[in-house]
Amino acid sequence: MKNLRALLAVLTGTALMLSACAGFQTSSNSGESNTNDDGKTVVDFWSFWGSEIRRPIIDKIVEDFNSSQDEIEVKHTFIPWGDIWTKELAAIAAGNPPDVVINDINATAIRGKENQAMNLSQFMDDDFSEKFYPELWNATLHEGDSYGVPFNTDTRVLFYNKDAFEEVGLDPEAPPATWAELEEYAAKLDVKNGDNYDRLGFYPMWGVGYDVWLLNANGENYFGPDHNTDTVNINTETNVEVLNWLKSWRDRLGENVVNSYQAQIDSQQGNPFFNGDLAMIVQQPTFYTQISEYAEDLNFGVAPMPEYEPGNGHTSWGGGFVAEIPEGSSDPEAAWKFIEYLTGAEAQEYWAVKNFDNIANIEAAEAAAQSDELSEEGQMVYQMAVESMENTLLTPAPVAAPGYYNLINPQVDQFFLGSMTAEEALEQAQKDVENLIEKNK
């Protein structure tokens, strides 16, 4: 969560510094179509997928597209995660951008407003948006038009240890459905040894941040379902209650226990969930790939995030990435044809199954959950991810409040450090965000 919030802050910040990048050139585009020796239009495609696992998969998708027709050749360029978007902005300013780039979904509207991403509505059929999860599609819109096509996404679900459940008399097929049950089950699953724990039932701040629990409790983000900055819902009674609830877990367990377990979680392969020292954890569905690598014999289940109260809804949080055509692309029509393929059902299902990654195309996601290439456990987890997407919300940055998290997080940090009450922290955060919105109107 912290990394994703930091990414959003970087993206929205650099978006406002576009003019400072005007001297940087990284691509050969010059506003005219590039062609190869065979007369094919060359589409310059940038992504940050350079790992041993993902690079071959995206390269195979590019190869398949190139083989599927004889008019366009896509060339994939890997740009490291820490560099790709600053280089993209610099290339746009220099008039030499790539033709297609993978970008963060939560700042898509801002890039549309800043004329960094091209309005894609001109290329789309009326029903094109129906291929994708609505929450993802809505995050690409600025003033009703789309500036990016959703590619992949994520959500958050509850993983739990079935053997531990059975050991303490809990039904391993009936995971906690509400926050009250979550607390009840966690207490039963705790195995205390003096001041330490041989097994910890649950801790809410591992795997997700405080904001996911706020989202879960409210069923909407700070700006409501339409991301409308006319209303800012930060300083609310529910949010105060949630922050105090989160802090109560830490106060009960103690700093030493929390920090000790956190160190193990940070090591990845030493995650205490893998050896049974932690009975439940909220994580992305892709957490399954770590389980299969480091704890292949673990008897686990997966469930939606528990409801704040019965009937409140199993609201979860997600993010994701989009395929965009930067302003100044040498051939937007050719770029669009590649994006259509990249976000189509065939390529999306291939990406999903080979990466065990959540994708944005609904048809492809549902097919991936039934794929014979996945194990029975993999199908179980992926199916839960698909079901969870119906209750998953995004937190895109409104164009009037870029970088708003930078105004909320420091105040909440002070609350967790004990120097502010929840009411004081949220009141100050509300004022700061409202001032930002007023400044940008």
SULFENGI-V490963 format. One record per backbone hydrogen bond with DSSP energy under -1.0 kcal/mol. CO is the residue of the C=O (numbers start at 1). NH is the residue of the N-H. Records with the same first field share a line. If there is no record, write none. Layout:
# SULFENGI-V490963
CO = NH / NH
This chain:
# SULFENGI-V490963
1 = 5
2 = 6
3 = 7
4 = 8
5 = 9
6 = 10
7 = 11
8 = 12
9 = 13
10 = 14
11 = 15
14 = 17
17 = 20
18 = 21
19 = 22
21 = 24
34 = 42
36 = 39
40 = 36
41 = 73
43 = 75
44 = 99 / 100
45 = 77
46 = 102
47 = 79
48 = 50
51 = 55
54 = 58
55 = 59
56 = 60
57 = 61
58 = 62
59 = 63
60 = 64
61 = 65
62 = 66
63 = 67
71 = 41
73 = 43
75 = 45
77 = 47
80 = 83 / 84
83 = 87
84 = 88
85 = 89
86 = 90
87 = 91
88 = 92
89 = 93
90 = 94
91 = 96
92 = 95
100 = 46
101 = 324
103 = 322
105 = 108
106 = 397
107 = 111
108 = 112
109 = 113
110 = 114
111 = 116 / 117
112 = 115
116 = 327
120 = 123
125 = 128
127 = 130
128 = 131
129 = 132
131 = 362
133 = 137
134 = 138
137 = 140
138 = 141
140 = 147
142 = 145
145 = 142
146 = 120
149 = 323
151 = 360
152 = 321
157 = 283
158 = 303
159 = 281
160 = 301
161 = 165
162 = 166
163 = 167
164 = 168
165 = 170
166 = 169
171 = 174
177 = 307
178 = 182
179 = 183
180 = 184
181 = 185
182 = 186
183 = 187
184 = 188
185 = 189
186 = 190
191 = 198 / 199
193 = 196
196 = 193
199 = 191
200 = 279
203 = 206
209 = 212
210 = 214
211 = 215
212 = 216
213 = 217
214 = 218
215 = 219
221 = 224
222 = 233
223 = 228
224 = 227
228 = 231
234 = 236
236 = 240
237 = 241
238 = 242
239 = 243
240 = 244
241 = 245
242 = 246
243 = 247
244 = 248
245 = 249
246 = 250
247 = 251
248 = 252
249 = 253
250 = 254
254 = 258
255 = 259
256 = 260
257 = 261
258 = 262
259 = 263
260 = 264
261 = 265
262 = 266
265 = 268
267 = 269
268 = 271
271 = 274
272 = 277 / 278
277 = 200
279 = 161
281 = 159
283 = 157
284 = 287
285 = 288
286 = 289
287 = 291
288 = 292
290 = 294
291 = 295
295 = 298
298 = 300
299 = 162
301 = 160
303 = 158
307 = 179
309 = 312
313 = 315
316 = 393
320 = 105
321 = 151
322 = 103
323 = 149
324 = 101
325 = 118
326 = 329
331 = 335
332 = 336
333 = 337
334 = 338
335 = 339
336 = 340
337 = 341
338 = 342
339 = 343
341 = 344
344 = 348
345 = 349
346 = 350
347 = 351
348 = 352
349 = 353
350 = 354
351 = 355
352 = 356 / 357
358 = 153
360 = 133
361 = 365
362 = 366
363 = 367
364 = 368
365 = 369
367 = 370
368 = 371
371 = 374
375 = 379
376 = 380
377 = 381
378 = 382
379 = 383
380 = 384
381 = 385
382 = 386
383 = 387
384 = 388
385 = 389
387 = 390
388 = 391
389 = 392
391 = 316
393 = 318
398 = 401
401 = 404
403 = 406
404 = 407
405 = 409
408 = 412
409 = 413
410 = 414
411 = 415
412 = 416
413 = 417
414 = 419
415 = 418
421 = 425
422 = 426
423 = 427
424 = 428
425 = 429
426 = 430
427 = 431
428 = 432
429 = 433
430 = 434
431 = 435
432 = 436
433 = 437
434 = 438
435 = 439
436 = 440
